[in-house]
Amino acid sequence: MQSLFLSTFSGITTEPIPVIISPLETIPASLGSRLIVPCKVFLGTGTSSNTIVWWMANSTFISVAYPRGRVTEGLHHQYSENDENYVEVSLIFDPVTKEDLNTDFKCVATNPRSFQSLHTTVKEVSSTFSWGIALAPLSLIILVVGAIWIRRRCKRQAGKTYGLTKLPTDNQDFPSSPNQIKEMK
């Protein structure tokens, strides 16, 4: 990633322009689950920064929008990877509710030279519960009960057995007909 700097004529670099690289525009979540959404900001290469990062919900600070603490901001975490500097602040939902699906969340990054923001929303994902998994055992139970019922029904009529018998006729071209069924004992 290329660092964005504002430079003076003397060659001294000033505060880098922060670039918000996450979160995504839409965050998938299941209602009732815990969710952590990181706001990751690129600060440039090889320099330190005075960038401040925070979250807002419907243009209100998180602590004001959620005074009971169901949604909170994580700690301000500044780190470096391959001489590239980042800062990250997570938005923590414990748990996600329907109210969150209609809320505009915004990650904000600012320093003396720039102000950046990125909007994101939480979207409910379809349940991972598969009805096929639940219906398979139920189908098996119905099949077993049906087989037991058929077996018991056949045992009640054990004294009578029915079958097809082919009677000799003068013309062998005709197939067996229902009148050729006779009772066996």
Contact map, one row per residue, 1 for C-alpha under 8 A:
11100000000000000000000000000000000000000000000000000000000000000000000000000000000000000000000000000000000000000000000000000000000000000000000000000000000000000000000000000000000000000
11110000000000000000000000000000000000000001100000000000000000000000000000000000000000000000000000000000000000000000000000000000000000000000000000000000000000000000000000000000000000000
11111000000000010000000000000000000000000011100000000000000000000000000000000000000000000000000000000000000000000000000000000000000000000000000000000000000000000000000000000000000000000
01111100000000011100000000000000000000000001000000000000000000000000000000000000000000000000000000000000000000000000000000000000000000000000000000000000000000000000000000000000000000000
00111110000011111000000000000000000000000001000000000000000000000000000000000000000000000000000000000000000000000000000000000000000000000000000000000000000000000000000000000000000000000
00011111000011111000000000000000000000000000000000000000000000000000000000000000000000000000000000000000000000000000000000000000000000000000000000000000000000000000000000000000000000000
00001111101111000000000000000000000000000000000000000000000000000000000000000000000000000000000000000000000000000000000000000000000000000000000000000000000000000000000000000000000000000
00000111111111000000000000000000000000000000000000000000000000000000000000000000000000000000000000000000000000000000000000000000000000000000000000000000000000000000000000000000000000000
00000011111100000000000000000000000000000000000000000000000000000000000000000000000000000000000000000000000000000000000000000000000000000000000000000000000000000000000000000000000000000
00000001111100000000000000000000000000000000000000000000000000000000000000000000000000000000000000000000000000000000000000000000000000000000000000000000000000000000000000000000000000000
00000011111110000000000000000000000000000000000000000000000000000000000000000000000000000000000000000000000000000000000000000000000000000000000000000000000000000000000000000000000000000
00000011111111000000000000000000000000000000000000000000000000000000000000000000000000000000000000000000000000000000000000000000000000000000000000000000000000000000000000000000000000000
00001111001111100000000000000000000000000000000000000000000000000000000000000000000000000000000000000000000000000000000000000000000000000000000000000000000000000000000000000000000000000
00001111000111110000000000000000000000000000000000000000000000000000000000000000000000000000000000000000000000000000000000000000000000000000000000000000000000000000000000000000000000000
00001100000011111000000000000000000000000000000011000000000000000000000000000000000000000000000000000000000000111000000000000000000000000000000000000000000000000000000000000000000000000
00111100000001111100000000000000000000000011000010000000000000000000000000000000000000000000000000000000000000001000000000000000000000000000000000000000000000000000000000000000000000000
00011100000000111110000000000000000000000011000000000000000000000000000000000000000000000000000000000000000000101100000000000000000000000000000000000000000000000000000000000000000000000
00010000000000011111000000000000000000001111000000100000000000000000000000000000000000000000000000000000000011100111000000000000000000000000000000000000000000000000000000000000000000000
00000000000000001111100000000000000000001110000000000000000000000000000000000000000000000000000000000000000000000001000000000000000000000000000000000000000000000000000000000000000000000
00000000000000000111110000000000000000111100000000000000000000000000000000000000000000000000000000000000000010000001110000000000000000000000000000000000000000000000000000000000000000000
00000000000000000011111000000000000000111100000000000000000000000000000000000000000000000000000000000000000000000000000000000000000000000000000000000000000000000000000000000000000000000
00000000000000000001111100000000000001111000000000000000000000000000000000000000000000000000000000000000000000000000000000000000000000000000000000000000000000000000000000000000000000000
00000000000000000000111110100000000011110000000000000000000000000000000000000000000000000000000000000000000000000000010100000000000000000000000000000000000000000000000000000000000000000
00000000000000000000011111100000000000000000000000000000000000000000000000000000000000000000000000000000000000000000000100000000000000000000000000000000000000000000000000000000000000000
00000000000000000000001111100000000000000000000000000000000000000000000000000000000000000000000000000000000000000000001110000000000000000000000000000000000000000000000000000000000000000
00000000000000000000000111110000000000000000000000000000000000000000000000000000000000000000000000000000000000000000000111100000000000000000000000000000000000000000000000000000000000000
00000000000000000000001111111000000010000000000000000000000000000000000000000000000000000000000000000000000000000000000111100000000000000000000000000000000000000000000000000000000000000
00000000000000000000000001111100000000000000000000000000000000000000000000000000000000000000000000000000000000000000000001111000000000000000000000000000000000000000000000000000000000000
00000000000000000000000000111110101000000000000000000000000000000000000000000000000000000000000100000000000000000000000001111000000000000000000000000000000000000000000000000000000000000
00000000000000000000000000011111100000000000000000000000000000000000000000000000000000000000000100000000000000000000000000011110000000000000000000000000000000000000000000000000000000000
00000000000000000000000000001111100000000000000000000000000000000000000000000000000000000000001111000000000000000000000000010000000000000000000000000000000000000000000000000000000000000
00000000000000000000000000000111110000000000000000000000000000000000000000000000000000000000011110000000000000000000000000000000000000000000000000000000000000000000000000000000000000000
00000000000000000000000000001111111000000000000000000000000000000000000000000000000000000000011100000000000000000000000000000000000000000000000000000000000000000000000000000000000000000
00000000000000000000000000000001111100000000000000000000000000000000000000000000000000000001111100000000000000000000000000000000000000000000000000000000000000000000000000000000000000000
00000000000000000000000000001000111110000000000000000000000000000000000000000000000000000001111100000000000000000000000000000000000000000000000000000000000000000000000000000000000000000
00000000000000000000000000000000011111000000000000000000000000000000000000000000000000000111100000000000000000000000000000000000000000000000000000000000000000000000000000000000000000000
00000000000000000000001000100000001111100000000000000000000000000000000000000000000000000111000000000000000000000000000000000000000000000000000000000000000000000000000000000000000000000
00000000000000000000011000000000000111110000000000000000000000000000000000000000000000011110000000000000000000000000000000000000000000000000000000000000000000000000000000000000000000000
00000000000000000001111000000000000011111000000000000000000000000000000000000000000000011110000000000000001000000000000000000000000000000000000000000000000000000000000000000000000000000
00000000000000000001111000000000000001111100000000000000000000000000000000000000000001111000000000000000000000000000000000000000000000000000000000000000000000000000000000000000000000000
00000000000000000111110000000000000000111110000000000000000000000000000000000000000001110000000000000000000010000000000000000000000000000000000000000000000000000000000000000000000000000
00000000000000000111100000000000000000011111000000000000000000000000000000000000000111100000000000000000000000000000000000000000000000000000000000000000000000000000000000000000000000000
00100000000000011110000000000000000000001111101110100000000000000000000000000000000111100000000000000000000000000000000000000000000000000000000000000000000000000000000000000000000000000
01111000000000011100000000000000000000000111111000000000000000000000000000000000000111000000000000000000000000000000000000000000000000000000000000000000000000000000000000000000000000000
01100000000000000000000000000000000000000011111000000000000000000000000000000000001110000000000000000000000000000000000000000000000000000000000000000000000000000000000000000000000000000
00000000000000000000000000000000000000000001111100000000000000000000000000000000001110000000000000000000000000000000000000000000000000000000000000000000000000000000000000000000000000000
00000000000000000000000000000000000000000011111110000000000000000000000000000000000010000000000000000000000000000000000000000000000000000000000000000000000000000000000000000000000000000
00000000000000000000000000000000000000000010011111000000000000000000000000000000000010000000000000000000000000000000000000000000000000000000000000000000000000000000000000000000000000000
00000000000000110000000000000000000000000010001111100000000000000000000000000000000000000000000000000000000000100000000000000000000000000000000000000000000000000000000000000000000000000
00000000000000100000000000000000000000000000000111110000000000000000000000000000000000000000000000000000000000110000000000000000000000000000000000000000000000000000000000000000000000000
00000000000000000100000000000000000000000010000011111000000000000000000000000000000000000000000000000000000011110000000000000000000000000000000000000000000000000000000000000000000000000
00000000000000000000000000000000000000000000000001111100000000000000000000000000000000000000000000000000000011100000000000000000000000000000000000000000000000000000000000000000000000000
00000000000000000000000000000000000000000000000000111110000000000000000000010000000000111000000000000000001111000000000000000000000000000000000000000000000000000000000000000000000000000
00000000000000000000000000000000000000000000000000011111000000000000000010000000000000001000000000000000001110000000000000000000000000000000000000000000000000000000000000000000000000000
00000000000000000000000000000000000000000000000000001111100011000000000010000000000000000010000000000000111100000000000000000000000000000000000000000000000000000000000000000000000000000
00000000000000000000000000000000000000000000000000000111111111000000000000000000000000000000000000000000111100000000000000000000000000000000000000000000000000000000000000000000000000000
00000000000000000000000000000000000000000000000000000011111111001000000000000000000000000000000000000011110000000000000000000000000000000000000000000000000000000000000000000000000000000
00000000000000000000000000000000000000000000000000000001111100000000000000000000000000000000000000000011110000000000000000000000000000000000000000000000000000000000000000000000000000000
00000000000000000000000000000000000000000000000000000001111110000000000000000000000000000000000000000001110000000000000000000000000000000000000000000000000000000000000000000000000000000
00000000000000000000000000000000000000000000000000000001111111011000000000000000000000000000000000000000000000000000000000000000000000000000000000000000000000000000000000000000000000000
00000000000000000000000000000000000000000000000000000011101111111000000000000000000000000000000000000000000000000000000000000000000000000000000000000000000000000000000000000000000000000
00000000000000000000000000000000000000000000000000000011100111111110001110000000000000000000000000000000000000000000000000000000000000000000000000000000000000000000000000000000000000000
00000000000000000000000000000000000000000000000000000000000011111110100100000000000000000000000000000000000000000000000000000000000000000000000000000000000000000000000000000000000000000
00000000000000000000000000000000000000000000000000000000000111111110000000000000000000000000000000000000000000000000000000000000000000000000000000000000000000000000000000000000000000000
00000000000000000000000000000000000000000000000000000000100111111110000000000000000000000000000000000000000000000000000000000000000000000000000000000000000000000000000000000000000000000
00000000000000000000000000000000000000000000000000000000000001111111111100000000000000000000000000000000000000000000000000000000000000000000000000000000000000000000000000000000000000000
00000000000000000000000000000000000000000000000000000000000001111111110000000000000000000000000000000000000000000000000000000000000000000000000000000000000000000000000000000000000000000
00000000000000000000000000000000000000000000000000000000000000000111110000000000000000000000000000000000000000000000000000000000000000000000000000000000000000000000000000000000000000000
00000000000000000000000000000000000000000000000000000000000000100111111100000000000000000000000000000000000000000000000000000000000000000000000000000000000000000000000000000000000000000
00000000000000000000000000000000000000000000000000000000000000000111111100000000000000000000111000000000000000000000000000000000000000000000000000000000000000000000000000000000000000000
00000000000000000000000000000000000000000000000000000000000001000100111110000000000000000011111000000000000000000000000000000000000000000000000000000000000000000000000000000000000000000
00000000000000000000000000000000000000000000000000000000000001100100111111000000000000000011100000000000000000000000000000000000000000000000000000000000000000000000000000000000000000000
00000000000000000000000000000000000000000000000000000110000001000000001111100000000000001111000000000000000000000000000000000000000000000000000000000000000000000000000000000000000000000
00000000000000000000000000000000000000000000000000000000000000000000000111110000000000001111000000000000000000000000000000000000000000000000000000000000000000000000000000000000000000000
00000000000000000000000000000000000000000000000000000000000000000000000011111000000000001100000000000000000000000000000000000000000000000000000000000000000000000000000000000000000000000
00000000000000000000000000000000000000000000000000001000000000000000000001111100000000111000000000000000000000000000000000000000000000000000000000000000000000000000000000000000000000000
00000000000000000000000000000000000000000000000000000000000000000000000000111110000000111000000000000000000000000000000000000000000000000000000000000000000000000000000000000000000000000
00000000000000000000000000000000000000000000000000000000000000000000000000011111000011110000000000000000000000000000000000000000000000000000000000000000000000000000000000000000000000000
00000000000000000000000000000000000000000000000000000000000000000000000000001111100011100000000000000000000000000000000000000000000000000000000000000000000000000000000000000000000000000
00000000000000000000000000000000000000000000000000000000000000000000000000000111111111000000000000000000000000000000000000000000000000000000000000000000000000000000000000000000000000000
00000000000000000000000000000000000000000000000000000000000000000000000000000011111111000000000000000000000000000000000000000000000000000000000000000000000000000000000000000000000000000
00000000000000000000000000000000000000000000000000000000000000000000000000000001111100000000000000000000000000000000000000000000000000000000000000000000000000000000000000000000000000000
00000000000000000000000000000000000000000000110000000000000000000000000000000001111110000000000000000000000000000000000000000000000000000000000000000000000000000000000000000000000000000
00000000000000000000000000000000000000000111110000000000000000000000000000000001111111000000000000000000000000000000000000000000000000000000000000000000000000000000000000000000000000000
00000000000000000000000000000000000000000111111100000000000000000000000000000111101111100000000000000000000000000000000000000000000000000000000000000000000000000000000000000000000000000
00000000000000000000000000000000000000011111000000000000000000000000000000000111100111110000000000000000000000000000000000000000000000000000000000000000000000000000000000000000000000000
00000000000000000000000000000000000000011110000000001000000000000000000000011110000011111000000000000000000000000000000000000000000000000000000000000000000000000000000000000000000000000
00000000000000000000000000000000000001111000000000001000000000000000000000011100000001111100000000000000000000000000000000000000000000000000000000000000000000000000000000000000000000000
00000000000000000000000000000000000001110000000000001100000000000000000011111000000000111110000000000000000000000000000000000000000000000000000000000000000000000000000000000000000000000
00000000000000000000000000000000000111100000000000000000000000000000000011100000000000011111000000000000000000000000000000000000000000000000000000000000000000000000000000000000000000000
00000000000000000000000000000000000111100000000000000010000000000000001111000000000000001111100000000000000000000000000000000000000000000000000000000000000000000000000000000000000000000
00000000000000000000000000000000011110000000000000000000000000000000001111000000000000000111110000000000000000000000000000000000000000000000000000000000000000000000000000000000000000000
00000000000000000000000000000000011100000000000000000000000000000000011100000000000000000011111100000000000000000000000000000000000000000000000000000000000000000000000000000000000000000
00000000000000000000000000000001111000000000000000000000000000000000011000000000000000000001111100000000000000000000000000000000000000000000000000000000000000000000000000000000000000000
00000000000000000000000000000011111000000000000000000000000000000000011000000000000000000000111110000000000000000000000000000000000000000000000000000000000000000000000000000000000000000
00000000000000000000000000001111111000000000000000000000000000000000000000000000000000000000111111010000000000000000000000000000000000000000000000000000000000000000000000000000000000000
00000000000000000000000000000011000000000000000000000000000000000000000000000000000000000000001111111000000000000000000000000000000000000000000000000000000000000000000000000000000000000
00000000000000000000000000000010000000000000000000000000000000000000000000000000000000000000000111111100000000000000000000000000000000000000000000000000000000000000000000000000000000000
00000000000000000000000000000000000000000000000000000000000000000000000000000000000000000000000011111110000000000000000000000000000000000000000000000000000000000000000000000000000000000
00000000000000000000000000000000000000000000000000000000000000000000000000000000000000000000000111111110000000000000000001000000000000000000000000000000000000000000000000000000000000000
00000000000000000000000000000000000000000000000000000000000000000000000000000000000000000000000011111110000000000000000011110000000000000000000000000000000000000000000000000000000000000
00000000000000000000000000000000000000000000000000000000000000000000000000000000000000000000000001111111000000000000000011000000000000000000000000000000000000000000000000000000000000000
00000000000000000000000000000000000000000000000000000000110000000000000000000000000000000000000000111111100000000000000011000000000000000000000000000000000000000000000000000000000000000
00000000000000000000000000000000000000000000000000000000111000000000000000000000000000000000000000000111110000000000001110000000000000000000000000000000000000000000000000000000000000000
00000000000000000000000000000000000000000000000000000011111000000000000000000000000000000000000000000011111000000000001110000000000000000000000000000000000000000000000000000000000000000
00000000000000000000000000000000000000000000000000000011111000000000000000000000000000000000000000000001111100000000111100000000000000000000000000000000000000000000000000000000000000000
00000000000000000000000000000000000000100000000000001111000000000000000000000000000000000000000000000000111110000000111100000000000000000000000000000000000000000000000000000000000000000
00000000000000000000000000000000000000000000000000001111000000000000000000000000000000000000000000000000011111000011110000000000000000000000000000000000000000000000000000000000000000000
00000000000000000101000000000000000000001000000000111100000000000000000000000000000000000000000000000000001111100011100000000000000000000000000000000000000000000000000000000000000000000
00000000000000000100000000000000000000000000000000111000000000000000000000000000000000000000000000000000000111111111000000000000000000000000000000000000000000000000000000000000000000000
00000000000000101100000000000000000000000000000011110000000000000000000000000000000000000000000000000000000011111110000000000000000000000000000000000000000000000000000000000000000000000
00000000000000100000000000000000000000000000000001100000000000000000000000000000000000000000000000000000000001111100000000000000000000000000000000000000000000000000000000000000000000000
00000000000000111000000000000000000000000000000000000000000000000000000000000000000000000000000000000000000001111110000000000000000000000000000000000000000000000000000000000000000000000
00000000000000001100000000000000000000000000000000000000000000000000000000000000000000000000000000000000000001111111000000000000000000000000000000000000000000000000000000000000000000000
00000000000000000100000000000000000000000000000000000000000000000000000000000000000000000000000000000000000111101111100000000000000000000000000000000000000000000000000000000000000000000
00000000000000000111000000000000000000000000000000000000000000000000000000000000000000000000000000000000000111000111110000000000000000000000000000000000000000000000000000000000000000000
00000000000000000001000000000000000000000000000000000000000000000000000000000000000000000000000000000000011110000011111000000000000000000000000000000000000000000000000000000000000000000
00000000000000000001001000000000000000000000000000000000000000000000000000000000000000000000000000000000011100000001111100000000000000000000000000000000000000000000000000000000000000000
00000000000000000000000010000000000000000000000000000000000000000000000000000000000000000000000000000001111000000000111110000000000000000000000000000000000000000000000000000000000000000
00000000000000000000001111100000000000000000000000000000000000000000000000000000000000000000000000000001111000000000011111000000000000000000000000000000000000000000000000000000000000000
00000000000000000000000011100000000000000000000000000000000000000000000000000000000000000000000000001111100000000000001111100000000000000000000000000000000000000000000000000000000000000
00000000000000000000000001111000000000000000000000000000000000000000000000000000000000000000000000011110000000000000000111110000000000000000000000000000000000000000000000000000000000000
00000000000000000000000001111000000000000000000000000000000000000000000000000000000000000000000000001000000000000000000011111000000000000000000000000000000000000000000000000000000000000
00000000000000000000000000011110000000000000000000000000000000000000000000000000000000000000000000001000000000000000000001111100000000000000000000000000000000000000000000000000000000000
00000000000000000000000000011100000000000000000000000000000000000000000000000000000000000000000000000000000000000000000000111110000000000000000000000000000000000000000000000000000000000
00000000000000000000000000000100000000000000000000000000000000000000000000000000000000000000000000000000000000000000000000011111000000000000000000000000000000000000000000000000000000000
00000000000000000000000000000100000000000000000000000000000000000000000000000000000000000000000000000000000000000000000000001111110000000000000000000000000000000000000000000000000000000
00000000000000000000000000000000000000000000000000000000000000000000000000000000000000000000000000000000000000000000000000000111110000000000000000000000000000000000000000000000000000000
00000000000000000000000000000000000000000000000000000000000000000000000000000000000000000000000000000000000000000000000000000011111000000000000000000000000000000000000000000000000000000
00000000000000000000000000000000000000000000000000000000000000000000000000000000000000000000000000000000000000000000000000000011111111000000000000000000000000000000000000000000000000000
00000000000000000000000000000000000000000000000000000000000000000000000000000000000000000000000000000000000000000000000000000000111111100000000000000000000000000000000000000000000000000
00000000000000000000000000000000000000000000000000000000000000000000000000000000000000000000000000000000000000000000000000000000011111110000000000000000000000000000000000000000000000000
00000000000000000000000000000000000000000000000000000000000000000000000000000000000000000000000000000000000000000000000000000000011111111000000000000000000000000000000000000000000000000
00000000000000000000000000000000000000000000000000000000000000000000000000000000000000000000000000000000000000000000000000000000011111111100000000000000000000000000000000000000000000000
00000000000000000000000000000000000000000000000000000000000000000000000000000000000000000000000000000000000000000000000000000000001111111110000000000000000000000000000000000000000000000
00000000000000000000000000000000000000000000000000000000000000000000000000000000000000000000000000000000000000000000000000000000000111111111000000000000000000000000000000000000000000000
00000000000000000000000000000000000000000000000000000000000000000000000000000000000000000000000000000000000000000000000000000000000011111111100000000000000000000000000000000000000000000
00000000000000000000000000000000000000000000000000000000000000000000000000000000000000000000000000000000000000000000000000000000000001111111110000000000000000000000000000000000000000000
00000000000000000000000000000000000000000000000000000000000000000000000000000000000000000000000000000000000000000000000000000000000000111111111000000000000000000000000000000000000000000
00000000000000000000000000000000000000000000000000000000000000000000000000000000000000000000000000000000000000000000000000000000000000011111111100000000000000000000000000000000000000000
00000000000000000000000000000000000000000000000000000000000000000000000000000000000000000000000000000000000000000000000000000000000000001111111110000000000000000000000000000000000000000
00000000000000000000000000000000000000000000000000000000000000000000000000000000000000000000000000000000000000000000000000000000000000000111111111000000000000000000000000000000000000000
00000000000000000000000000000000000000000000000000000000000000000000000000000000000000000000000000000000000000000000000000000000000000000011111111100000000000000000000000000000000000000
00000000000000000000000000000000000000000000000000000000000000000000000000000000000000000000000000000000000000000000000000000000000000000001111111110000000000000000000000000000000000000
00000000000000000000000000000000000000000000000000000000000000000000000000000000000000000000000000000000000000000000000000000000000000000000111111111000000000000000000000000000000000000
00000000000000000000000000000000000000000000000000000000000000000000000000000000000000000000000000000000000000000000000000000000000000000000011111111100000000000000000000000000000000000
00000000000000000000000000000000000000000000000000000000000000000000000000000000000000000000000000000000000000000000000000000000000000000000001111111110000000000000000000000000000000000
00000000000000000000000000000000000000000000000000000000000000000000000000000000000000000000000000000000000000000000000000000000000000000000000111111111000000000000000000000000000000000
00000000000000000000000000000000000000000000000000000000000000000000000000000000000000000000000000000000000000000000000000000000000000000000000011111111100000000000000000000000000000000
00000000000000000000000000000000000000000000000000000000000000000000000000000000000000000000000000000000000000000000000000000000000000000000000001111111110000000000000000000000000000000
00000000000000000000000000000000000000000000000000000000000000000000000000000000000000000000000000000000000000000000000000000000000000000000000000111111111000000000000000000000000000000
00000000000000000000000000000000000000000000000000000000000000000000000000000000000000000000000000000000000000000000000000000000000000000000000000011111111100000000000000000000000000000
00000000000000000000000000000000000000000000000000000000000000000000000000000000000000000000000000000000000000000000000000000000000000000000000000001111111110000000000000000000000000000
00000000000000000000000000000000000000000000000000000000000000000000000000000000000000000000000000000000000000000000000000000000000000000000000000000111111111000000000000000000000000000
00000000000000000000000000000000000000000000000000000000000000000000000000000000000000000000000000000000000000000000000000000000000000000000000000000011111111000000000000000000000000000
00000000000000000000000000000000000000000000000000000000000000000000000000000000000000000000000000000000000000000000000000000000000000000000000000000001111111100000000000000000000000000
00000000000000000000000000000000000000000000000000000000000000000000000000000000000000000000000000000000000000000000000000000000000000000000000000000000111111111000000000000000000000000
00000000000000000000000000000000000000000000000000000000000000000000000000000000000000000000000000000000000000000000000000000000000000000000000000000000011111111000000000000000000000000
00000000000000000000000000000000000000000000000000000000000000000000000000000000000000000000000000000000000000000000000000000000000000000000000000000000000111111000000000000000000000001
00000000000000000000000000000000000000000000000000000000000000000000000000000000000000000000000000000000000000000000000000000000000000000000000000000000000011111100000000000000000000111
00000000000000000000000000000000000000000000000000000000000000000000000000000000000000000000000000000000000000000000000000000000000000000000000000000000000011111110000000000000000000111
00000000000000000000000000000000000000000000000000000000000000000000000000000000000000000000000000000000000000000000000000000000000000000000000000000000000000011111000000000000000011110
00000000000000000000000000000000000000000000000000000000000000000000000000000000000000000000000000000000000000000000000000000000000000000000000000000000000000001111100000000000000011110
00000000000000000000000000000000000000000000000000000000000000000000000000000000000000000000000000000000000000000000000000000000000000000000000000000000000000000111110000000000000111000
00000000000000000000000000000000000000000000000000000000000000000000000000000000000000000000000000000000000000000000000000000000000000000000000000000000000000000011111000000000000111000
00000000000000000000000000000000000000000000000000000000000000000000000000000000000000000000000000000000000000000000000000000000000000000000000000000000000000000001111100000001000100000
00000000000000000000000000000000000000000000000000000000000000000000000000000000000000000000000000000000000000000000000000000000000000000000000000000000000000000000111110000000000100000
00000000000000000000000000000000000000000000000000000000000000000000000000000000000000000000000000000000000000000000000000000000000000000000000000000000000000000000011111010000000000000
00000000000000000000000000000000000000000000000000000000000000000000000000000000000000000000000000000000000000000000000000000000000000000000000000000000000000000000001111110000000000000
00000000000000000000000000000000000000000000000000000000000000000000000000000000000000000000000000000000000000000000000000000000000000000000000000000000000000000000000111110000000000000
00000000000000000000000000000000000000000000000000000000000000000000000000000000000000000000000000000000000000000000000000000000000000000000000000000000000000000000000011111100000000000
00000000000000000000000000000000000000000000000000000000000000000000000000000000000000000000000000000000000000000000000000000000000000000000000000000000000000000000000111111110000000000
00000000000000000000000000000000000000000000000000000000000000000000000000000000000000000000000000000000000000000000000000000000000000000000000000000000000000000000000000111110000000000
00000000000000000000000000000000000000000000000000000000000000000000000000000000000000000000000000000000000000000000000000000000000000000000000000000000000000000000000000111111000000000
00000000000000000000000000000000000000000000000000000000000000000000000000000000000000000000000000000000000000000000000000000000000000000000000000000000000000000000000000011111100000000
00000000000000000000000000000000000000000000000000000000000000000000000000000000000000000000000000000000000000000000000000000000000000000000000000000000000000000000010000000111110100000
00000000000000000000000000000000000000000000000000000000000000000000000000000000000000000000000000000000000000000000000000000000000000000000000000000000000000000000000000000011111110000
00000000000000000000000000000000000000000000000000000000000000000000000000000000000000000000000000000000000000000000000000000000000000000000000000000000000000000000000000000001111110000
00000000000000000000000000000000000000000000000000000000000000000000000000000000000000000000000000000000000000000000000000000000000000000000000000000000000000000000000000000000111111000
00000000000000000000000000000000000000000000000000000000000000000000000000000000000000000000000000000000000000000000000000000000000000000000000000000000000000000001111000000001111111000
00000000000000000000000000000000000000000000000000000000000000000000000000000000000000000000000000000000000000000000000000000000000000000000000000000000000000000111100000000000111111100
00000000000000000000000000000000000000000000000000000000000000000000000000000000000000000000000000000000000000000000000000000000000000000000000000000000000000000111100000000000001111110
00000000000000000000000000000000000000000000000000000000000000000000000000000000000000000000000000000000000000000000000000000000000000000000000000000000000000011110000000000000000011111
00000000000000000000000000000000000000000000000000000000000000000000000000000000000000000000000000000000000000000000000000000000000000000000000000000000000000011110000000000000000001111
00000000000000000000000000000000000000000000000000000000000000000000000000000000000000000000000000000000000000000000000000000000000000000000000000000000000000111000000000000000000000111
